Amino acid sequence: MTRKKGKTSVTPRTTAEWVSMIISIVLLAGVVGVVIVLWLSPSNEPARFRIDRKAIRNEASKYYLPITVTNEGDATGAQVTVEGRLGGSADEQISATIFDFIPAHSSVEGVLIFDTEPTSAELRVVSYQQP
Amino acid sequence: MRGVAGAFLFGAPFLYTMEVWWKGTFTSPPRMLIVLGIAYAALVLLDLQGGFRREQSRTWLRVFTDSLEALAIALLTATLSLILIGVIRFDTGLDAAMGRIITEALPFSIGVGIANHLLQNRDENNTGSDVSRRDASKHQWQDHAWRGTLADAGATTLGAVIISAAISPTDEIPMIASTLSSTGLLAIIASSLLISYIIVFEANFGAQTIRRSQPGLFQSPISETLASYVIALLISFLMLSLFQLLHAEDPLSQRVSYTIVLGLPAAIGGAAGRLAL
């Protein structure tokens, strides 16, 4: 074991050390503060999803409908399955996609693909899991 | 700087684990506080342990505030690296973001603590032998330059292989790469270079003055860092091909992005390899 210059006495802090300490304390206080605010704010609402559509794209006679799914609840949804239905019972088209995770108050993007113009498509979240 | 280097050395494998991000998305606030508490307790213990080793007398207040600083460094580095690999974005909800940062900060803070207190400061101890070594290097410059270059390249390769072999077969590489834009990739390149430079030349992990005066292709800190990064990228590409994440028919953009994403931990491994030698 190498020994470092015998007994070292308590060294006083330099200005730089004071500054870095104060910054650290402010930062940590901020983190702990945010966590406590999250804790105190009522967060019992189950996952709730809103689906927004974006501009439809037409490529090689297929229609691409980009969607944004936002979780407005306070709980995370896993394996969130979104389904788009188009047309009547005779020529019904179903397009679906699954999102691995949508955390509370987060949004994710996906695309549903149809054979015909999907402006009138009915979009809904079919199911999700509670992690 | 030492703390930052340690955080990345120990945190990189956890950073590239999606289960860690997922757990973060549904961590409840009380659990987050417990995780922070555990990280802080670990840092205090590591500080005390390090203090005994160095036979330094330190006040309790000093131990507590130093550990506080270490925790702040861990949180900061964890946040930056999560933003870097696109796990935290603007549309990530606040509680998911906090959960991910705090769970990721646990391994990062243990890295900071180990770097600050357990890894020895070799530079301070062998300044005497350093001078004689530098003299010797002048005598046989030619011979030494070759050997030094080979040794550094070998150590970088070894370190990069160890880390990237463990990470390359996992699904995280395609996952991270697919979410990144080209500016994101550039940011990863810049951070890989910066982190590898910090670990080898700024963190005082040992033999820093020797390294700076070493002859060979890896002569100046900048060229050494650049050359090592090239090696790390090469190893990453080889590993990705070996584990069939990249195929011959894949487009160039995919090969480039996968290689750069794996290049970050590989560069960290390479830097650690050069230190260990």
Interface residues (C-beta under 8 A of the other chain):
Chain A: M1 T2 R3 K4 K7 T8 S9 V10 S20 M21 I23 S24 I25 L27 L28 V31 V32 V34 V35 I36 L38 W39 S43 N71 D74 A75 T76 F101 P103 A104 H105 S106 S107 V108 P131
Chain B: W22 T25 F26 S28 P29 P30 M32 L33 L36 R53 R54 E55 Q56 S57 R58 T59 R62 T65 L68 E69 L71 A72 I73 L75 L76 D91 T92 G93 L94 D95 A96 M98 I101 I102 Q120 E124 N125
